[in-house]
């Protein structure tokens, strides 16, 4: 099978599949004739196992240990359960603080943020781990460059279309034949469409966290 067929069969994107190959969790053979990767039932089954374990939140390294036989499934699950229990405690601690704040009638500007941060620092010293959403706060900056480049390219192509049409309207006699003019107009129009599609795909990648998206499976 080709990677597109595997993607449709298992429900894992090509980007994820390539990621697992780079991580050494999947090693499809190469076709000696064209150099393309060939995927068989063994790779499909391996991907299904990886997908299952990643949906349960099992780390990649733990999956690697299971694949190599260093750990059994039971060993890996017992280790993962310890992590899940720790995460559950972290969520319970965070929920407790949120419940206390939910009962507060204060406006945000009156909130004793430093006092709560000091308390959370003490909780972290005792083993609690709170979420760090700040890392995602700057993600919107990643949109700027793709959008700017797409807009500039679209404007350039639109200017070319306008130039062709203007030249035809100004001097119809000296203009190229209509079929050729249509081709000249169609090429930048197709480029604009391609840029728009690429921009949408790029935004989706950013929304999904790019490589973090691959780590979810």
Buried (B, 14 or more C-beta within 10 A) or exposed (E): BEBEEBBEEBEBBEBBBBBBBEBEBBEBEEEEEEEEBBBEEEBBEBBBBBBEBBEEEBBBEBBBBBBEEEBEEEEBBEBBEEEEEEEEEBBEBBEEBEEEEEEEEEEEEEEEEEEEEEEBEEBEEEEBBBEEEEEEEEEEEBBEEBEEBBEEBBEEBBEBBEEBBEBBEEEEEEBEEEEEBEEBBEBBBEBBEEBEEBBEEBBEBBEBEBEEBBBEB
